[in-house]
Structure formats: structure tokens, C-alpha cells
Amino acid sequence: MPPVARVVHSLAKSSLKYELFDQVSVEPTDVSLKEAIEFARRNHFDAFVAVGGGSTMDTAKAMNLYAGVPKAEFLDFVNAPIGRGNPVPRTAEIKPLIAVPTTAGTGSETTGV
């Protein structure tokens, strides 16, 4: 069974409510990340599960961060000189994130956004 199908099956078998975001770009762009962030903000998740490679995990981390700071603008936490480089506020409601890497080498499961 493919990794994503296995996780979905496990969640369903456990009667856990979930939503699947399957629009991650291989090389995330600002447009694809903004779409993912809006999906997360609309759904008010209790946790995130990222199954895949670096792009999937990095997208999930961005979704979690920006959903946890609903009024943040996209460039608020992006490093300068492109973004504002703001620190994550202590009031951020960051949710648990379970990262399930399906590739080796990116290290995305161990790093921040």
C-alpha cells in the first residue's frame, strides 16, 4: 500500500476526522504555498500529518505556522531581504506536526520552516 493511502486508511480506521491536501507542488511557489495556507486556515486543524518528501513537509510546516498566526501576511516570516523576517510570536497556535518522510536526504522532517 502506498504511504499516503496507508496513513489515510489508518486515520479512517481509527475514526479520526481528516482532510487531505493533495495540491503540493514539487517545487513550492509562493502561489502554491498561499493556497495551502488558506486551506489550513479554513479548516482549523488540530494537527498536521505530512507524508512525502521535502516539498510536502515544508508545505505542511508553512500551513501550520500561518494557520497558527491567522493575521500574518505571507512575507512576515520569510527571511530578509525578500521577506520581513519577523520572529514567530509567542501567541502562535502551532499544532502538532507528524512528518513521515518517504525520501531520504532532505532533512525536512527535522528543520523549521
Backbone as JSON Lines, residues from 0, in Angstrom:
{"i":0,"aa":"M","n":[0.85,-1.17,0.0],"ca":[0.0,0.0,0.0],"c":[0.9,1.24,0.0]}
{"i":1,"aa":"P","n":[0.67,2.21,-0.88],"ca":[1.47,3.44,-0.9],"c":[1.36,4.19,0.44]}
{"i":2,"aa":"P","n":[2.39,4.94,0.8],"ca":[2.42,5.6,2.11],"c":[1.21,6.47,2.43]}
{"i":3,"aa":"V","n":[0.79,7.32,1.5],"ca":[-0.36,8.19,1.77],"c":[-1.61,7.36,1.98]}
{"i":4,"aa":"A","n":[-1.83,6.36,1.14],"ca":[-3.01,5.5,1.29],"c":[-2.99,4.78,2.63]}
{"i":5,"aa":"R","n":[-1.82,4.38,3.06],"ca":[-1.7,3.7,4.36],"c":[-2.09,4.64,5.5]}
{"i":6,"aa":"V","n":[-1.64,5.88,5.45],"ca":[-1.98,6.84,6.5],"c":[-3.47,7.15,6.47]}
{"i":7,"aa":"V","n":[-4.03,7.38,5.29],"ca":[-5.47,7.66,5.16],"c":[-6.27,6.48,5.7]}
{"i":8,"aa":"H","n":[-5.88,5.28,5.35],"ca":[-6.57,4.08,5.84],"c":[-6.52,4.01,7.37]}
{"i":9,"aa":"S","n":[-5.37,4.3,7.93],"ca":[-5.21,4.25,9.38],"c":[-6.07,5.3,10.08]}
{"i":10,"aa":"L","n":[-6.11,6.51,9.52],"ca":[-6.94,7.56,10.1],"c":[-8.42,7.19,10.04]}
{"i":11,"aa":"A","n":[-8.85,6.69,8.9],"ca":[-10.25,6.29,8.74],"c":[-10.6,5.13,9.67]}
{"i":12,"aa":"K","n":[-9.72,4.17,9.76],"ca":[-9.94,3.01,10.63],"c":[-10.06,3.43,12.09]}
{"i":13,"aa":"S","n":[-9.36,4.48,12.46],"ca":[-9.4,4.99,13.83],"c":[-10.53,5.98,14.06]}
{"i":14,"aa":"S","n":[-11.36,6.18,13.03],"ca":[-12.5,7.11,13.09],"c":[-12.07,8.55,13.37]}
{"i":15,"aa":"L","n":[-10.88,8.9,12.9],"ca":[-10.41,10.27,13.04],"c":[-10.84,11.09,11.83]}
{"i":16,"aa":"K","n":[-11.35,12.27,12.1],"ca":[-11.74,13.17,11.02],"c":[-10.47,13.78,10.42]}
{"i":17,"aa":"Y","n":[-10.41,13.84,9.1],"ca":[-9.24,14.4,8.44],"c":[-9.64,15.02,7.11]}
{"i":18,"aa":"E","n":[-8.77,15.87,6.61],"ca":[-8.89,16.46,5.28],"c":[-7.56,16.23,4.58]}
{"i":19,"aa":"L","n":[-7.62,15.87,3.31],"ca":[-6.41,15.59,2.55],"c":[-6.11,16.77,1.62]}
{"i":20,"aa":"F","n":[-4.93,17.36,1.78],"ca":[-4.47,18.39,0.86],"c":[-3.47,17.73,-0.08]}
{"i":21,"aa":"D","n":[-3.87,17.59,-1.34],"ca":[-3.03,16.88,-2.3],"c":[-2.56,17.78,-3.45]}
{"i":22,"aa":"Q","n":[-2.42,19.05,-3.16],"ca":[-2.02,20.02,-4.18],"c":[-0.61,20.57,-3.96]}
{"i":23,"aa":"V","n":[0.23,19.82,-3.28],"ca":[1.6,20.28,-3.02],"c":[2.38,20.28,-4.33]}
{"i":24,"aa":"S","n":[3.09,21.37,-4.58],"ca":[3.94,21.48,-5.77],"c":[5.28,20.81,-5.5]}
{"i":25,"aa":"V","n":[5.85,20.2,-6.53],"ca":[7.16,19.56,-6.39],"c":[8.19,20.59,-5.93]}
{"i":26,"aa":"E","n":[8.17,21.74,-6.5],"ca":[8.98,22.87,-6.05],"c":[8.01,23.97,-5.64]}
{"i":27,"aa":"P","n":[7.66,24.06,-4.35],"ca":[6.63,25.01,-3.92],"c":[6.94,26.44,-4.34]}
{"i":28,"aa":"T","n":[5.9,27.13,-4.78],"ca":[5.99,28.54,-5.15],"c":[5.2,29.34,-4.14]}
{"i":29,"aa":"D","n":[5.33,30.66,-4.21],"ca":[4.53,31.48,-3.3],"c":[3.04,31.24,-3.54]}
{"i":30,"aa":"V","n":[2.64,31.04,-4.78],"ca":[1.22,30.79,-5.09],"c":[0.76,29.47,-4.48]}
{"i":31,"aa":"S","n":[1.53,28.4,-4.65],"ca":[1.12,27.1,-4.11],"c":[1.12,27.11,-2.59]}
{"i":32,"aa":"L","n":[2.08,27.79,-1.98],"ca":[2.1,27.88,-0.52],"c":[0.92,28.68,0.01]}
{"i":33,"aa":"K","n":[0.58,29.77,-0.67],"ca":[-0.57,30.57,-0.23],"c":[-1.86,29.76,-0.31]}
{"i":34,"aa":"E","n":[-2.01,28.94,-1.35],"ca":[-3.19,28.08,-1.46],"c":[-3.23,27.08,-0.31]}
{"i":35,"aa":"A","n":[-2.1,26.5,0.01],"ca":[-2.04,25.54,1.12],"c":[-2.35,26.22,2.45]}
{"i":36,"aa":"I","n":[-1.82,27.41,2.65],"ca":[-2.06,28.15,3.89],"c":[-3.54,28.48,4.03]}
{"i":37,"aa":"E","n":[-4.17,28.92,2.96],"ca":[-5.6,29.23,3.02],"c":[-6.42,27.98,3.32]}
{"i":38,"aa":"F","n":[-6.05,26.84,2.76],"ca":[-6.71,25.57,3.06],"c":[-6.62,25.27,4.56]}
{"i":39,"aa":"A","n":[-5.44,25.45,5.13],"ca":[-5.25,25.19,6.56],"c":[-6.03,26.18,7.41]}
{"i":40,"aa":"R","n":[-6.03,27.44,7.02],"ca":[-6.76,28.45,7.8],"c":[-8.26,28.2,7.77]}
{"i":41,"aa":"R","n":[-8.78,27.77,6.65],"ca":[-10.22,27.49,6.54],"c":[-10.66,26.31,7.38]}
{"i":42,"aa":"N","n":[-9.79,25.34,7.57],"ca":[-10.2,24.08,8.19],"c":[-9.91,23.96,9.68]}
{"i":43,"aa":"H","n":[-9.12,24.84,10.26],"ca":[-8.87,24.85,11.71],"c":[-8.49,23.46,12.25]}
{"i":44,"aa":"F","n":[-7.39,22.92,11.76],"ca":[-6.96,21.58,12.14],"c":[-6.41,21.52,13.56]}
{"i":45,"aa":"D","n":[-6.51,20.33,14.16],"ca":[-5.93,20.07,15.48],"c":[-4.48,19.62,15.36]}
{"i":46,"aa":"A","n":[-4.1,19.11,14.2],"ca":[-2.75,18.61,13.97],"c":[-2.53,18.47,12.46]}
{"i":47,"aa":"F","n":[-1.29,18.26,12.08],"ca":[-0.93,18.07,10.68],"c":[-0.12,16.79,10.55]}
{"i":48,"aa":"V","n":[-0.33,16.07,9.45],"ca":[0.47,14.9,9.11],"c":[0.99,15.12,7.7]}
{"i":49,"aa":"A","n":[2.29,15.12,7.54],"ca":[2.92,15.32,6.23],"c":[3.56,14.01,5.8]}
{"i":50,"aa":"V","n":[3.1,13.47,4.69],"ca":[3.62,12.2,4.16],"c":[4.22,12.49,2.79]}
{"i":51,"aa":"G","n":[5.53,12.36,2.65],"ca":[6.15,12.62,1.36],"c":[7.58,13.09,1.52]}
{"i":52,"aa":"G","n":[8.02,13.84,0.54],"ca":[9.38,14.36,0.52],"c":[9.45,15.76,1.11]}
{"i":53,"aa":"G","n":[10.56,16.42,0.81],"ca":[10.81,17.74,1.37],"c":[9.75,18.77,1.05]}
{"i":54,"aa":"S","n":[9.26,18.78,-0.17],"ca":[8.24,19.77,-0.56],"c":[6.97,19.6,0.25]}
{"i":55,"aa":"T","n":[6.57,18.35,0.45],"ca":[5.36,18.06,1.22],"c":[5.53,18.5,2.67]}
{"i":56,"aa":"M","n":[6.66,18.15,3.26],"ca":[6.88,18.5,4.66],"c":[7.05,20.01,4.84]}
{"i":57,"aa":"D","n":[7.76,20.66,3.94],"ca":[7.92,22.11,4.04],"c":[6.58,22.83,3.87]}
{"i":58,"aa":"T","n":[5.75,22.34,2.97],"ca":[4.43,22.94,2.78],"c":[3.59,22.77,4.04]}
{"i":59,"aa":"A","n":[3.63,21.59,4.64],"ca":[2.87,21.35,5.88],"c":[3.35,22.26,7.01]}
{"i":60,"aa":"K","n":[4.66,22.48,7.09],"ca":[5.2,23.37,8.12],"c":[4.7,24.8,7.91]}
{"i":61,"aa":"A","n":[4.67,25.25,6.67],"ca":[4.16,26.59,6.38],"c":[2.67,26.68,6.69]}
{"i":62,"aa":"M","n":[1.92,25.64,6.34],"ca":[0.48,25.61,6.64],"c":[0.27,25.75,8.15]}
{"i":63,"aa":"N","n":[1.02,25.0,8.92],"ca":[0.89,25.01,10.37],"c":[1.24,26.37,10.94]}
{"i":64,"aa":"L","n":[2.36,26.94,10.51],"ca":[2.8,28.24,11.01],"c":[1.77,29.32,10.72]}
{"i":65,"aa":"Y","n":[1.38,29.45,9.47],"ca":[0.49,30.55,9.1],"c":[-0.94,30.35,9.59]}
{"i":66,"aa":"A","n":[-1.38,29.1,9.73],"ca":[-2.7,28.85,10.33],"c":[-2.66,29.21,11.82]}
{"i":67,"aa":"G","n":[-1.5,29.06,12.44],"ca":[-1.34,29.38,13.85],"c":[-1.2,30.86,14.13]}
{"i":68,"aa":"V","n":[-1.0,31.65,13.08],"ca":[-0.93,33.11,13.19],"c":[-1.84,33.66,12.09]}
{"i":69,"aa":"P","n":[-3.16,33.59,12.31],"ca":[-4.13,33.87,11.25],"c":[-4.01,35.24,10.57]}
{"i":70,"aa":"K","n":[-3.52,36.25,11.3],"ca":[-3.44,37.59,10.7],"c":[-2.11,37.85,10.0]}
{"i":71,"aa":"A","n":[-1.22,36.88,10.04],"ca":[0.09,37.07,9.41],"c":[-0.04,37.14,7.9]}
{"i":72,"aa":"E","n":[0.77,38.0,7.31],"ca":[0.86,38.08,5.86],"c":[1.96,37.12,5.39]}
{"i":73,"aa":"F","n":[1.9,36.77,4.12],"ca":[2.79,35.74,3.59],"c":[4.27,36.04,3.84]}
{"i":74,"aa":"L","n":[4.7,37.27,3.69],"ca":[6.12,37.6,3.81],"c":[6.56,37.89,5.25]}
{"i":75,"aa":"D","n":[5.65,37.82,6.21],"ca":[6.0,38.15,7.59],"c":[7.14,37.3,8.13]}
{"i":76,"aa":"F","n":[7.15,36.0,7.86],"ca":[8.15,35.1,8.44],"c":[9.22,34.66,7.44]}
{"i":77,"aa":"V","n":[9.16,35.2,6.23],"ca":[10.18,34.9,5.22],"c":[11.4,35.77,5.53]}
{"i":78,"aa":"N","n":[12.58,35.16,5.48],"ca":[13.8,35.89,5.8],"c":[14.02,37.07,4.87]}
{"i":79,"aa":"A","n":[14.6,38.14,5.45],"ca":[15.01,39.31,4.67],"c":[16.16,38.88,3.75]}
{"i":80,"aa":"P","n":[16.35,39.51,2.65],"ca":[15.74,40.75,2.2],"c":[14.42,40.56,1.45]}
{"i":81,"aa":"I","n":[14.03,39.32,1.17],"ca":[12.78,39.11,0.43],"c":[11.58,39.38,1.33]}
{"i":82,"aa":"G","n":[11.62,38.83,2.53],"ca":[10.51,39.0,3.47],"c":[10.88,39.91,4.62]}
{"i":83,"aa":"R","n":[10.0,39.94,5.62],"ca":[10.2,40.81,6.77],"c":[11.07,40.16,7.85]}
{"i":84,"aa":"G","n":[11.15,38.84,7.85],"ca":[11.98,38.14,8.83],"c":[11.49,38.27,10.26]}
{"i":85,"aa":"N","n":[10.17,38.43,10.44],"ca":[9.62,38.57,11.79],"c":[9.77,37.28,12.58]}
{"i":86,"aa":"P","n":[10.0,37.39,13.89],"ca":[10.0,36.18,14.71],"c":[8.57,35.66,14.86]}
{"i":87,"aa":"V","n":[8.45,34.38,15.1],"ca":[7.13,33.8,15.34],"c":[6.67,34.28,16.71]}
{"i":88,"aa":"P","n":[5.47,34.88,16.79],"ca":[5.0,35.38,18.08],"c":[4.75,34.26,19.08]}
{"i":89,"aa":"R","n":[4.94,34.57,20.34],"ca":[4.7,33.58,21.4],"c":[3.24,33.13,21.43]}
{"i":90,"aa":"T","n":[2.36,33.95,20.91],"ca":[0.93,33.63,20.9],"c":[0.54,32.72,19.73]}
{"i":91,"aa":"A","n":[1.49,32.36,18.88],"ca":[1.18,31.5,17.74],"c":[0.63,30.16,18.22]}
{"i":92,"aa":"E","n":[-0.43,29.72,17.59],"ca":[-1.06,28.45,17.96],"c":[-0.59,27.35,17.02]}
{"i":93,"aa":"I","n":[0.69,27.0,17.15],"ca":[1.29,25.96,16.32],"c":[0.78,24.6,16.8]}
{"i":94,"aa":"K","n":[0.33,23.8,15.88],"ca":[-0.25,22.48,16.19],"c":[0.8,21.39,16.04]}
{"i":95,"aa":"P","n":[0.54,20.22,16.61],"ca":[1.46,19.1,16.39],"c":[1.58,18.78,14.9]}
{"i":96,"aa":"L","n":[2.78,18.44,14.48],"ca":[3.04,18.06,13.09],"c":[3.78,16.73,13.09]}
{"i":97,"aa":"I","n":[3.19,15.74,12.46],"ca":[3.83,14.43,12.32],"c":[4.37,14.37,10.9]}
{"i":98,"aa":"A","n":[5.69,14.23,10.77],"ca":[6.32,14.16,9.45],"c":[6.71,12.71,9.16]}
{"i":99,"aa":"V","n":[6.25,12.22,8.01],"ca":[6.53,10.85,7.58],"c":[7.3,10.93,6.26]}
{"i":100,"aa":"P","n":[8.64,10.98,6.33],"ca":[9.42,11.11,5.1],"c":[9.37,9.84,4.26]}
{"i":101,"aa":"T","n":[9.19,10.02,2.97],"ca":[9.18,8.9,2.04],"c":[10.39,8.95,1.11]}
{"i":102,"aa":"T","n":[11.26,9.92,1.33],"ca":[12.5,10.05,0.58],"c":[13.63,10.25,1.58]}
{"i":103,"aa":"A","n":[14.84,10.03,1.15],"ca":[15.99,10.22,2.03],"c":[16.79,11.42,1.56]}
{"i":104,"aa":"G","n":[17.3,12.18,2.51],"ca":[18.26,13.2,2.15],"c":[17.87,14.64,2.37]}
{"i":105,"aa":"T","n":[16.58,14.99,2.4],"ca":[16.24,16.4,2.51],"c":[16.37,16.91,3.93]}
{"i":106,"aa":"G","n":[16.07,16.09,4.92],"ca":[16.12,16.52,6.31],"c":[14.97,17.43,6.69]}
{"i":107,"aa":"S","n":[13.98,17.59,5.83],"ca":[12.87,18.49,6.09],"c":[12.08,18.12,7.34]}
{"i":108,"aa":"E","n":[12.12,16.84,7.7],"ca":[11.37,16.42,8.88],"c":[12.01,16.91,10.18]}
{"i":109,"aa":"T","n":[13.23,17.45,10.1],"ca":[13.95,17.87,11.3],"c":[14.19,19.37,11.38]}
{"i":110,"aa":"T","n":[13.73,20.13,10.4],"ca":[14.02,21.56,10.38],"c":[12.75,22.39,10.5]}
{"i":111,"aa":"G","n":[12.93,23.66,10.87],"ca":[11.83,24.6,10.91],"c":[11.45,25.04,9.52]}
{"i":112,"aa":"V","n":[10.51,25.95,9.45],"ca":[10.04,26.45,8.15],"c":[11.15,27.21,7.48]}
